[in-house]
Amino acid sequence: MTSVELLEKFNITALDVENIRKAGAILAPQLEDFVEAWYVWLRQQPEYLQFFPDAANVARVTKLQTAHWKEFFAAEINDFYVARRTHVGAVHAHIELPNDIYFAGVSMSYQMFGERLKAAGLSGDEVMTLMMAVNKLLKLDTFLVIDTISRIARERIADHSRAMMEMSTPVTPIWEGILLLPLVGIIDTTRTNEIMNKTLTKIAESRAKVFVLDISGVASVDTGVANQLIKITKATRLMGCESIISGVSPSIARTMVELGVSIGEVRTTATLRDAFELALRAVGVMDMGTVNTATMAAPNNALAVRPRPAV
């Protein structure tokens, strides 16, 4: 949102800007003293020692805060001003400053500014007029800071979700020409889309002939998820790779029938072992006696090269 849009959104008029600057003309000579008094208040808060463990850091931040308020009362509300307030939000997000202490600090600043304007000999009406304008800009500043904190928090959650998605969808080669994806937990549309992308990419990379999708670790399947899984198998078939869904429990089978989900030509099995047997036959290993049982027990350690049949 641009500075012009923000001014309109928060109804900050040219008269408001003039009044903010009037307040600033009175308060500017007192800003260093104001910041010092504000830190006296902050030292009484439990968060103080957590975020200001040493005096050098306090001195540095005090100078920055004085400059912050000078900029505030100059009221040059342009895109640069917006960027500076957004940066404050990014800093708060980085240090994980709690929102309650930030709001409390803004409230205390507002209160202290009002007290100092009264002490300057202004009438009650004059103080109210100036502080109404100051309050509008404080709210705009607060919005920019909190909105930035929220955006960064959402980005962190999204990054975490993507990382978890990567970990939870391990498409693994378990035999020459065979891929396995064991699904565990809750399956939703977002996750099935990720499964689709990773599976098709892995098929293209490995030139696999069979893809086994094991859902024995999935607690429940609804219509949307079931149809998405069917779409995955159809997409793999278009790439020349046969799909097998294994681990279909009695409850999931009953649910899919009750929901009227059509599995079409998709091959399904009750157990992963049955699916593995079908997969081996599909890639040309007809005699199950030739399969190394240790490999079947630990598919993640599968041989990179297909074993030779026993003589």
CYANA upper distance limits for C-alpha pairs under 8 A (distance plus 0.5 A):
  1 MET  CA      5 GLU  CA      6.68
  1 MET  CA      6 LEU  CA      7.12
  2 THR  CA      6 LEU  CA      6.73
  2 THR  CA     79 ASP  CA      6.76
  2 THR  CA     82 VAL  CA      8.32
  3 SER  CA      7 LEU  CA      6.63
  3 SER  CA     77 ILE  CA      7.01
  3 SER  CA     78 ASN  CA      5.63
  3 SER  CA     79 ASP  CA      5.68
  3 SER  CA     81 TYR  CA      8.46
  3 SER  CA     82 VAL  CA      6.93
  4 VAL  CA      8 GLU  CA      6.87
  4 VAL  CA     78 ASN  CA      7.90
  5 GLU  CA      9 LYS  CA      6.51
  6 LEU  CA     10 PHE  CA      6.55
  6 LEU  CA    140 LEU  CA      7.96
  7 LEU  CA     11 ASN  CA      6.30
  7 LEU  CA     12 ILE  CA      5.55
  7 LEU  CA     13 THR  CA      7.83
  8 GLU  CA     12 ILE  CA      6.91
  8 GLU  CA     13 THR  CA      8.40
 10 PHE  CA    136 LYS  CA      7.19
 10 PHE  CA    139 LYS  CA      8.49
 10 PHE  CA    140 LEU  CA      7.15
 11 ASN  CA    136 LYS  CA      8.25
 12 ILE  CA     16 ASP  CA      6.28
 12 ILE  CA     17 VAL  CA      7.57
 12 ILE  CA    133 ALA  CA      8.01
 12 ILE  CA    136 LYS  CA      7.08
 12 ILE  CA    137 LEU  CA      7.83
 13 THR  CA     17 VAL  CA      6.89
 14 ALA  CA     18 GLU  CA      6.76
 15 LEU  CA     19 ASN  CA      6.71
 16 ASP  CA     20 ILE  CA      6.63
 16 ASP  CA    130 LEU  CA      8.45
 16 ASP  CA    133 ALA  CA      5.34
 16 ASP  CA    134 VAL  CA      8.30
 17 VAL  CA     21 ARG  CA      6.81
 17 VAL  CA     75 ALA  CA      6.61
 17 VAL  CA    133 ALA  CA      7.66
 18 GLU  CA     22 LYS  CA      6.76
 19 ASN  CA     23 ALA  CA      6.71
 19 ASN  CA    129 THR  CA      8.04
 19 ASN  CA    130 LEU  CA      5.80
 19 ASN  CA    133 ALA  CA      6.71
 19 ASN  CA    134 VAL  CA      8.28
 20 ILE  CA     24 GLY  CA      6.62
 20 ILE  CA     73 PHE  CA      6.35
 20 ILE  CA     74 ALA  CA      8.23
 20 ILE  CA     75 ALA  CA      7.23
 20 ILE  CA    130 LEU  CA      6.84
 20 ILE  CA    131 MET  CA      8.39
 20 ILE  CA    133 ALA  CA      6.37
 20 ILE  CA    134 VAL  CA      6.04
 21 ARG  CA     25 ALA  CA      6.61
 21 ARG  CA     73 PHE  CA      5.90
 21 ARG  CA     74 ALA  CA      6.35
 21 ARG  CA     75 ALA  CA      7.00
 22 LYS  CA     26 ILE  CA      7.21
 22 LYS  CA    130 LEU  CA      7.97
 23 ALA  CA     27 LEU  CA      6.64
 23 ALA  CA     73 PHE  CA      7.75
 23 ALA  CA    117 LEU  CA      7.97
 23 ALA  CA    130 LEU  CA      6.64
 23 ALA  CA    131 MET  CA      8.42
 23 ALA  CA    134 VAL  CA      8.46
 24 GLY  CA     28 ALA  CA      5.79
 24 GLY  CA     70 LYS  CA      8.21
 24 GLY  CA     73 PHE  CA      5.21
 24 GLY  CA     74 ALA  CA      7.48
 25 ALA  CA     29 PRO  CA      8.29
 25 ALA  CA     73 PHE  CA      8.46
 26 ILE  CA     30 GLN  CA      8.47
 26 ILE  CA    117 LEU  CA      7.83
 26 ILE  CA    120 ALA  CA      8.05
 27 LEU  CA     31 LEU  CA      6.72
 27 LEU  CA    113 PHE  CA      8.17
 27 LEU  CA    116 ARG  CA      7.93
 27 LEU  CA    117 LEU  CA      7.95
 28 ALA  CA     70 LYS  CA      7.26
 28 ALA  CA     73 PHE  CA      8.32
 30 GLN  CA     34 PHE  CA      6.42
 31 LEU  CA     35 VAL  CA      6.58
 31 LEU  CA     66 THR  CA      6.73
 31 LEU  CA     69 TRP  CA      7.87
 31 LEU  CA     70 LYS  CA      8.19
 32 GLU  CA     36 GLU  CA      6.75
 32 GLU  CA     66 THR  CA      6.60
 33 ASP  CA     37 ALA  CA      6.69
 34 PHE  CA     38 TRP  CA      6.58
 34 PHE  CA    112 MET  CA      8.28
 35 VAL  CA     39 TYR  CA      6.76
 35 VAL  CA     62 THR  CA      7.28
 35 VAL  CA     65 GLN  CA      7.67
 35 VAL  CA     66 THR  CA      7.00
 36 GLU  CA     40 VAL  CA      6.98
 36 GLU  CA     62 THR  CA      8.16
 37 ALA  CA     41 TRP  CA      7.19
 38 TRP  CA     42 LEU  CA      6.83
 38 TRP  CA    108 MET  CA      8.18
 38 TRP  CA    109 SER  CA      7.68
 39 TYR  CA     43 ARG  CA      6.49
 40 VAL  CA     44 GLN  CA      7.51
 41 TRP  CA     45 GLN  CA      7.75
 42 LEU  CA     48 TYR  CA      6.70
 42 LEU  CA    105 GLY  CA      8.31
 43 ARG  CA     48 TYR  CA      5.98
 43 ARG  CA     49 LEU  CA      8.27
 44 GLN  CA     48 TYR  CA      7.88
 46 PRO  CA     50 GLN  CA      8.19
 47 GLU  CA     51 PHE  CA      6.86
 47 GLU  CA    101 ILE  CA      8.14
 48 TYR  CA     52 PHE  CA      6.15
 48 TYR  CA     53 PRO  CA      8.19
 49 LEU  CA     53 PRO  CA      5.51
 51 PHE  CA     95 ILE  CA      8.45
 51 PHE  CA     97 LEU  CA      8.48
 52 PHE  CA     57 ASN  CA      6.86
 52 PHE  CA     58 VAL  CA      6.58
 53 PRO  CA     57 ASN  CA      8.10
 54 ASP  CA     58 VAL  CA      7.23
 55 ALA  CA     59 ALA  CA      6.74
 56 ALA  CA     60 ARG  CA      6.82
 57 ASN  CA     61 VAL  CA      6.68
 58 VAL  CA     62 THR  CA      6.43
 59 ALA  CA     63 LYS  CA      7.00
 60 ARG  CA     64 LEU  CA      7.02
 61 VAL  CA     65 GLN  CA      6.55
 62 THR  CA     66 THR  CA      6.74
 63 LYS  CA     67 ALA  CA      6.85
 64 LEU  CA     68 HIS  CA      6.58
 65 GLN  CA     69 TRP  CA      6.86
 66 THR  CA     70 LYS  CA      6.84
 67 ALA  CA     71 GLU  CA      6.73
 68 HIS  CA     72 PHE  CA      6.71
 69 TRP  CA     73 PHE  CA      6.68
 70 LYS  CA     74 ALA  CA      6.66
 71 GLU  CA     75 ALA  CA      7.12
 71 GLU  CA     76 GLU  CA      7.99
 72 PHE  CA     76 GLU  CA      8.32
 76 GLU  CA     81 TYR  CA      7.51
 77 ILE  CA     81 TYR  CA      6.01
 77 ILE  CA     82 VAL  CA      7.73
 78 ASN  CA     82 VAL  CA      6.96
 79 ASP  CA     83 ALA  CA      6.66
 80 PHE  CA     84 ARG  CA      6.76
 81 TYR  CA     85 ARG  CA      6.95
 82 VAL  CA     86 THR  CA      6.63
 82 VAL  CA    144 LEU  CA      7.94
 83 ALA  CA     87 HIS  CA      6.63
 84 ARG  CA     88 VAL  CA      7.01
 85 ARG  CA     89 GLY  CA      7.07
 85 ARG  CA    141 ASP  CA      6.78
 85 ARG  CA    144 LEU  CA      6.67
 85 ARG  CA    145 VAL  CA      6.67
 86 THR  CA     90 ALA  CA      6.87
 86 THR  CA    144 LEU  CA      6.15
 86 THR  CA    145 VAL  CA      6.15
 86 THR  CA    148 THR  CA      6.53
 87 HIS  CA     91 VAL  CA      6.73
 87 HIS  CA    145 VAL  CA      8.35
 88 VAL  CA     92 HIS  CA      6.75
 88 VAL  CA    145 VAL  CA      6.72
 89 GLY  CA     93 ALA  CA      6.61
 89 GLY  CA    144 LEU  CA      7.53
 89 GLY  CA    145 VAL  CA      4.47
 89 GLY  CA    146 ILE  CA      6.83
 89 GLY  CA    147 ASP  CA      8.15
 89 GLY  CA    148 THR  CA      5.70
 89 GLY  CA    149 ILE  CA      5.95
 90 ALA  CA     94 HIS  CA      6.60
 90 ALA  CA    145 VAL  CA      8.06
 90 ALA  CA    148 THR  CA      6.69
 90 ALA  CA    149 ILE  CA      6.72
 90 ALA  CA    152 ILE  CA      7.93
 91 VAL  CA     95 ILE  CA      6.84
 92 HIS  CA     96 GLU  CA      6.25
 92 HIS  CA     97 LEU  CA      5.71
 92 HIS  CA    149 ILE  CA      7.56
 93 ALA  CA     97 LEU  CA      6.95
 93 ALA  CA    148 THR  CA      8.38
 93 ALA  CA    149 ILE  CA      5.63
 93 ALA  CA    152 ILE  CA      7.44
 93 ALA  CA    153 ALA  CA      8.09
 97 LEU  CA    101 ILE  CA      8.04
 97 LEU  CA    102 TYR  CA      7.84
 98 PRO  CA    102 TYR  CA      7.17
 99 ASN  CA    103 PHE  CA      6.64
 99 ASN  CA    146 ILE  CA      8.38
100 ASP  CA    104 ALA  CA      6.52
101 ILE  CA    105 GLY  CA      6.47
102 TYR  CA    106 VAL  CA      6.81
103 PHE  CA    107 SER  CA      6.64
104 ALA  CA    108 MET  CA      6.61
105 GLY  CA    109 SER  CA      6.64
106 VAL  CA    110 TYR  CA      6.79
106 VAL  CA    138 LEU  CA      8.18
106 VAL  CA    142 THR  CA      8.44
107 SER  CA    111 GLN  CA      6.77
108 MET  CA    112 MET  CA      6.60
109 SER  CA    113 PHE  CA      6.61
110 TYR  CA    114 GLY  CA      6.83
110 TYR  CA    135 ASN  CA      7.87
111 GLN  CA    115 GLU  CA      6.85
112 MET  CA    116 ARG  CA      6.74
113 PHE  CA    117 LEU  CA      6.76
114 GLY  CA    118 LYS  CA      6.79
114 GLY  CA    127 VAL  CA      7.40
114 GLY  CA    131 MET  CA      7.13
115 GLU  CA    119 ALA  CA      6.71
116 ARG  CA    120 ALA  CA      6.77
117 LEU  CA    121 GLY  CA      7.66
117 LEU  CA    122 LEU  CA      6.98
117 LEU  CA    127 VAL  CA      6.75
118 LYS  CA    122 LEU  CA      6.02
118 LYS  CA    123 SER  CA      7.67
118 LYS  CA    124 GLY  CA      7.87
118 LYS  CA    127 VAL  CA      6.97
122 LEU  CA    126 GLU  CA      6.43
122 LEU  CA    127 VAL  CA      6.63
123 SER  CA    127 VAL  CA      6.71
124 GLY  CA    128 MET  CA      6.64
125 ASP  CA    129 THR  CA      6.64
126 GLU  CA    130 LEU  CA      6.78
127 VAL  CA    131 MET  CA      6.47
128 MET  CA    132 MET  CA      6.49
129 THR  CA    133 ALA  CA      7.24
130 LEU  CA    134 VAL  CA      6.82
131 MET  CA    135 ASN  CA      6.32
132 MET  CA    136 LYS  CA      6.96
133 ALA  CA    137 LEU  CA      7.23
134 VAL  CA    138 LEU  CA      6.64
135 ASN  CA    139 LYS  CA      6.65
136 LYS  CA    140 LEU  CA      6.89
137 LEU  CA    141 ASP  CA      6.64
138 LEU  CA    142 THR  CA      6.54
139 LYS  CA    143 PHE  CA      6.56
140 LEU  CA    144 LEU  CA      6.84
141 ASP  CA    145 VAL  CA      6.82
142 THR  CA    146 ILE  CA      6.58
143 PHE  CA    147 ASP  CA      6.24
144 LEU  CA    148 THR  CA      6.59
145 VAL  CA    149 ILE  CA      6.78
146 ILE  CA    150 SER  CA      6.57
147 ASP  CA    151 ARG  CA      6.59
148 THR  CA    152 ILE  CA      6.65
149 ILE  CA    153 ALA  CA      6.62
150 SER  CA    154 ARG  CA      6.66
151 ARG  CA    155 GLU  CA      6.71
152 ILE  CA    156 ARG  CA      6.66
153 ALA  CA    157 ILE  CA      6.73
154 ARG  CA    158 ALA  CA      6.58
155 GLU  CA    159 ASP  CA      6.57
156 ARG  CA    160 HIS  CA      6.56
157 ILE  CA    161 SER  CA      6.50
158 ALA  CA    162 ARG  CA      6.61
159 ASP  CA    163 ALA  CA      6.68
160 HIS  CA    164 MET  CA      6.60
161 SER  CA    165 MET  CA      6.43
162 ARG  CA    166 GLU  CA      6.65
163 ALA  CA    167 MET  CA      6.85
164 MET  CA    168 SER  CA      6.46
165 MET  CA    169 THR  CA      6.63
165 MET  CA    191 ARG  CA      7.56
165 MET  CA    194 GLU  CA      8.00
166 GLU  CA    170 PRO  CA      7.49
168 SER  CA    183 LEU  CA      7.83
168 SER  CA    184 VAL  CA      7.94
169 THR  CA    181 LEU  CA      7.22
169 THR  CA    182 PRO  CA      8.02
169 THR  CA    183 LEU  CA      7.40
169 THR  CA    194 GLU  CA      8.42
169 THR  CA    195 ILE  CA      6.92
169 THR  CA    198 LYS  CA      8.34
170 PRO  CA    181 LEU  CA      6.50
170 PRO  CA    182 PRO  CA      7.96
171 VAL  CA    179 LEU  CA      7.00
171 VAL  CA    180 LEU  CA      6.23
171 VAL  CA    181 LEU  CA      5.22
171 VAL  CA    182 PRO  CA      8.41
171 VAL  CA    198 LYS  CA      7.65
171 VAL  CA    199 THR  CA      6.93
171 VAL  CA    202 LYS  CA      7.61
172 THR  CA    179 LEU  CA      5.94
172 THR  CA    180 LEU  CA      5.72
172 THR  CA    181 LEU  CA      6.86
172 THR  CA    300 ASN  CA      7.49
173 PRO  CA    177 GLY  CA      8.04
173 PRO  CA    178 ILE  CA      6.32
173 PRO  CA    179 LEU  CA      4.89
173 PRO  CA    180 LEU  CA      6.73
173 PRO  CA    300 ASN  CA      8.22
173 PRO  CA    302 ALA  CA      7.88
174 ILE  CA    178 ILE  CA      6.43
174 ILE  CA    179 LEU  CA      6.34
174 ILE  CA    180 LEU  CA      6.92
174 ILE  CA    299 PRO  CA      5.66
174 ILE  CA    300 ASN  CA      6.80
174 ILE  CA    301 ASN  CA      7.93
174 ILE  CA    302 ALA  CA      5.37
174 ILE  CA    303 LEU  CA      7.75
175 TRP  CA    179 LEU  CA      7.71
175 TRP  CA    302 ALA  CA      6.52
175 TRP  CA    303 LEU  CA      6.90
175 TRP  CA    304 ALA  CA      7.40
175 TRP  CA    305 VAL  CA      7.96
175 TRP  CA    306 ARG  CA      6.90
176 GLU  CA    208 ALA  CA      8.08
176 GLU  CA    303 LEU  CA      8.35
176 GLU  CA    304 ALA  CA      7.18
176 GLU  CA    305 VAL  CA      6.59
176 GLU  CA    306 ARG  CA      5.75
177 GLY  CA    206 SER  CA      7.83
177 GLY  CA    207 ARG  CA      7.31
177 GLY  CA    208 ALA  CA      4.62
177 GLY  CA    209 LYS  CA      5.56
177 GLY  CA    210 VAL  CA      6.83
177 GLY  CA    283 VAL  CA      7.20
178 ILE  CA    208 ALA  CA      6.08
178 ILE  CA    209 LYS  CA      6.66
178 ILE  CA    210 VAL  CA      5.35
178 ILE  CA    211 PHE  CA      6.41
178 ILE  CA    212 VAL  CA      8.01
178 ILE  CA    279 ALA  CA      7.37
178 ILE  CA    280 LEU  CA      8.42
178 ILE  CA    283 VAL  CA      8.33
179 LEU  CA    203 ILE  CA      8.40
179 LEU  CA    208 ALA  CA      7.15
179 LEU  CA    210 VAL  CA      6.81
179 LEU  CA    211 PHE  CA      5.29
179 LEU  CA    212 VAL  CA      6.57
180 LEU  CA    211 PHE  CA      6.47
180 LEU  CA    212 VAL  CA      5.26
180 LEU  CA    213 LEU  CA      6.59
180 LEU  CA    214 ASP  CA      7.90
181 LEU  CA    211 PHE  CA      8.33
181 LEU  CA    212 VAL  CA      6.80
181 LEU  CA    213 LEU  CA      5.55
181 LEU  CA    214 ASP  CA      6.60
182 PRO  CA    213 LEU  CA      6.63
182 PRO  CA    214 ASP  CA      5.12
182 PRO  CA    215 ILE  CA      6.81
182 PRO  CA    216 SER  CA      8.26
182 PRO  CA    217 GLY  CA      7.97
183 LEU  CA    213 LEU  CA      7.93
183 LEU  CA    214 ASP  CA      6.52
183 LEU  CA    215 ILE  CA      5.74
183 LEU  CA    216 SER  CA      7.82
183 LEU  CA    217 GLY  CA      6.38
183 LEU  CA    218 VAL  CA      6.89
184 VAL  CA    215 ILE  CA      7.55
184 VAL  CA    216 SER  CA      8.08
184 VAL  CA    217 GLY  CA      4.85
184 VAL  CA    218 VAL  CA      5.69
185 GLY  CA    217 GLY  CA      6.81
185 GLY  CA    218 VAL  CA      5.73
185 GLY  CA    219 ALA  CA      7.10
186 ILE  CA    218 VAL  CA      6.88
186 ILE  CA    219 ALA  CA      7.50
186 ILE  CA    220 SER  CA      8.10
187 ILE  CA    191 ARG  CA      6.57
187 ILE  CA    192 THR  CA      7.30
187 ILE  CA    218 VAL  CA      7.85
187 ILE  CA    221 VAL  CA      8.07
187 ILE  CA    225 VAL  CA      7.35
188 ASP  CA    192 THR  CA      6.71
188 ASP  CA    225 VAL  CA      6.74
189 THR  CA    193 ASN  CA      6.71
189 THR  CA    224 GLY  CA      7.95
189 THR  CA    225 VAL  CA      6.99
189 THR  CA    228 GLN  CA      7.92
190 THR  CA    194 GLU  CA      6.94
191 ARG  CA    195 ILE  CA      6.65
192 THR  CA    196 MET  CA      6.61
192 THR  CA    225 VAL  CA      7.83
192 THR  CA    228 GLN  CA      6.97
192 THR  CA    229 LEU  CA      7.56
193 ASN  CA    197 ASN  CA      6.81
194 GLU  CA    198 LYS  CA      6.61
195 ILE  CA    199 THR  CA      6.32
195 ILE  CA    232 ILE  CA      8.49
196 MET  CA    200 LEU  CA      6.64
196 MET  CA    232 ILE  CA      6.14
197 ASN  CA    201 THR  CA      6.64
198 LYS  CA    202 LYS  CA      6.55
199 THR  CA    203 ILE  CA      6.62
199 THR  CA    236 THR  CA      8.39
200 LEU  CA    204 ALA  CA      6.71
200 LEU  CA    235 ALA  CA      8.16
200 LEU  CA    236 THR  CA      6.98
200 LEU  CA    239 MET  CA      8.38
201 THR  CA    205 GLU  CA      6.73
202 LYS  CA    206 SER  CA      6.45
202 LYS  CA    207 ARG  CA      8.40
203 ILE  CA    207 ARG  CA      5.71
203 ILE  CA    208 ALA  CA      5.74
203 ILE  CA    209 LYS  CA      8.49
203 ILE  CA    236 THR  CA      8.28
203 ILE  CA    239 MET  CA      8.25
203 ILE  CA    241 CYS  CA      8.02
204 ALA  CA    208 ALA  CA      8.02
204 ALA  CA    239 MET  CA      8.31
208 ALA  CA    241 CYS  CA      6.83
209 LYS  CA    240 GLY  CA      7.16
209 LYS  CA    241 CYS  CA      4.92
209 LYS  CA    242 GLU  CA      6.60
209 LYS  CA    282 ALA  CA      8.33
209 LYS  CA    283 VAL  CA      7.37
210 VAL  CA    241 CYS  CA      5.69
210 VAL  CA    242 GLU  CA      5.20
210 VAL  CA    243 SER  CA      6.27
210 VAL  CA    244 ILE  CA      8.07
210 VAL  CA    279 ALA  CA      6.53
210 VAL  CA    282 ALA  CA      7.75
210 VAL  CA    283 VAL  CA      8.03
211 PHE  CA    236 THR  CA      8.28
211 PHE  CA    241 CYS  CA      7.12
211 PHE  CA    242 GLU  CA      6.59
211 PHE  CA    243 SER  CA      5.18
211 PHE  CA    244 ILE  CA      6.76
211 PHE  CA    279 ALA  CA      8.45
212 VAL  CA    243 SER  CA      6.32
212 VAL  CA    244 ILE  CA      5.31
212 VAL  CA    245 ILE  CA      6.43
212 VAL  CA    246 SER  CA      7.40
212 VAL  CA    275 ALA  CA      7.38
212 VAL  CA    276 PHE  CA      8.16
212 VAL  CA    279 ALA  CA      8.16
213 LEU  CA    243 SER  CA      7.80
213 LEU  CA    244 ILE  CA      6.59
213 LEU  CA    245 ILE  CA      5.24
213 LEU  CA    246 SER  CA      6.56
214 ASP  CA    245 ILE  CA      6.25
214 ASP  CA    246 SER  CA      5.06
214 ASP  CA    247 GLY  CA      5.96
214 ASP  CA    272 LEU  CA      7.10
215 ILE  CA    245 ILE  CA      7.63
215 ILE  CA    246 SER  CA      6.67
215 ILE  CA    247 GLY  CA      5.62
215 ILE  CA    248 VAL  CA      6.99
216 SER  CA    246 SER  CA      7.53
216 SER  CA    247 GLY  CA      4.53
216 SER  CA    248 VAL  CA      6.76
216 SER  CA    249 SER  CA      7.32
216 SER  CA    271 THR  CA      8.31
217 GLY  CA    247 GLY  CA      8.32
220 SER  CA    251 SER  CA      8.50
220 SER  CA    252 ILE  CA      6.85
221 VAL  CA    225 VAL  CA      6.49
221 VAL  CA    226 ALA  CA      6.60
221 VAL  CA    252 ILE  CA      6.87
221 VAL  CA    255 THR  CA      7.91
221 VAL  CA    256 MET  CA      8.14
222 ASP  CA    226 ALA  CA      6.53
222 ASP  CA    255 THR  CA      8.07
222 ASP  CA    256 MET  CA      8.05
222 ASP  CA    259 LEU  CA      8.32
223 THR  CA    227 ASN  CA      6.58
223 THR  CA    256 MET  CA      7.75
223 THR  CA    259 LEU  CA      6.81
223 THR  CA    261 VAL  CA      7.18
224 GLY  CA    228 GLN  CA      6.70
225 VAL  CA    229 LEU  CA      6.70
226 ALA  CA    230 ILE  CA      6.82
226 ALA  CA    256 MET  CA      7.86
226 ALA  CA    261 VAL  CA      7.51
227 ASN  CA    231 LYS  CA      6.72
227 ASN  CA    261 VAL  CA      7.46
228 GLN  CA    232 ILE  CA      6.83
229 LEU  CA    233 THR  CA      7.03
230 ILE  CA    234 LYS  CA      6.83
230 ILE  CA    263 ILE  CA      6.95
230 ILE  CA    266 VAL  CA      7.83
231 LYS  CA    235 ALA  CA      6.61
232 ILE  CA    236 THR  CA      6.78
233 THR  CA    237 ARG  CA      6.77
233 THR  CA    242 GLU  CA      8.06
233 THR  CA    243 SER  CA      5.90
233 THR  CA    244 ILE  CA      8.31
233 THR  CA    266 VAL  CA      7.46
234 LYS  CA    238 LEU  CA      6.97
235 ALA  CA    239 MET  CA      7.27
236 THR  CA    240 GLY  CA      7.13
236 THR  CA    241 CYS  CA      5.74
236 THR  CA    242 GLU  CA      7.15
236 THR  CA    243 SER  CA      7.29
237 ARG  CA    241 CYS  CA      5.39
237 ARG  CA    242 GLU  CA      5.96
237 ARG  CA    243 SER  CA      7.55
243 SER  CA    266 VAL  CA      7.37
243 SER  CA    267 ARG  CA      7.36
244 ILE  CA    266 VAL  CA      7.17
244 ILE  CA    267 ARG  CA      5.46
244 ILE  CA    268 THR  CA      6.07
244 ILE  CA    269 THR  CA      7.98
244 ILE  CA    275 ALA  CA      6.96
244 ILE  CA    279 ALA  CA      8.41
245 ILE  CA    266 VAL  CA      8.00
245 ILE  CA    267 ARG  CA      6.80
245 ILE  CA    268 THR  CA      5.16
245 ILE  CA    269 THR  CA      6.87
245 ILE  CA    275 ALA  CA      7.97
246 SER  CA    268 THR  CA      6.07
246 SER  CA    269 THR  CA      5.13
246 SER  CA    270 ALA  CA      6.20
246 SER  CA    271 THR  CA      6.08
246 SER  CA    272 LEU  CA      5.86
246 SER  CA    274 ASP  CA      8.28
246 SER  CA    275 ALA  CA      6.33
247 GLY  CA    269 THR  CA      6.79
247 GLY  CA    270 ALA  CA      5.24
247 GLY  CA    271 THR  CA      5.25
247 GLY  CA    272 LEU  CA      6.48
248 VAL  CA    252 ILE  CA      6.67
248 VAL  CA    253 ALA  CA      6.73
248 VAL  CA    268 THR  CA      7.61
248 VAL  CA    269 THR  CA      6.81
248 VAL  CA    270 ALA  CA      5.41
248 VAL  CA    271 THR  CA      7.78
249 SER  CA    253 ALA  CA      6.58
249 SER  CA    270 ALA  CA      6.87
250 PRO  CA    254 ARG  CA      6.55
251 SER  CA    255 THR  CA      6.57
252 ILE  CA    256 MET  CA      6.60
253 ALA  CA    257 VAL  CA      6.79
254 ARG  CA    258 GLU  CA      6.60
255 THR  CA    259 LEU  CA      6.52
256 MET  CA    260 GLY  CA      6.63
256 MET  CA    261 VAL  CA      5.79
257 VAL  CA    261 VAL  CA      6.66
268 THR  CA    275 ALA  CA      8.10
269 THR  CA    274 ASP  CA      6.68
269 THR  CA    275 ALA  CA      6.39
270 ALA  CA    274 ASP  CA      7.72
271 THR  CA    275 ALA  CA      7.05
272 LEU  CA    276 PHE  CA      6.52
273 ARG  CA    277 GLU  CA      6.70
274 ASP  CA    278 LEU  CA      6.87
275 ALA  CA    279 ALA  CA      6.62
276 PHE  CA    280 LEU  CA      6.65
277 GLU  CA    281 ARG  CA      6.81
277 GLU  CA    288 MET  CA      7.77
278 LEU  CA    282 ALA  CA      6.67
279 ALA  CA    283 VAL  CA      6.94
280 LEU  CA    284 GLY  CA      6.81
280 LEU  CA    285 VAL  CA      5.55
280 LEU  CA    286 MET  CA      7.40
281 ARG  CA    285 VAL  CA      5.49
281 ARG  CA    286 MET  CA      5.42
281 ARG  CA    287 ASP  CA      8.50
285 VAL  CA    290 THR  CA      8.33
287 ASP  CA    291 VAL  CA      8.23
290 THR  CA    308 ARG  CA      8.40
290 THR  CA    309 PRO  CA      5.93
290 THR  CA    310 ALA  CA      6.50
291 VAL  CA    295 THR  CA      8.29
291 VAL  CA    296 MET  CA      8.22
291 VAL  CA    307 PRO  CA      8.39
292 ASN  CA    296 MET  CA      7.19
293 THR  CA    297 ALA  CA      6.72
294 ALA  CA    298 ALA  CA      6.78
295 THR  CA    299 PRO  CA      6.13
295 THR  CA    301 ASN  CA      7.19
295 THR  CA    302 ALA  CA      5.89
295 THR  CA    303 LEU  CA      7.87
296 MET  CA    302 ALA  CA      8.31
298 ALA  CA    302 ALA  CA      7.46
303 LEU  CA    307 PRO  CA      8.23
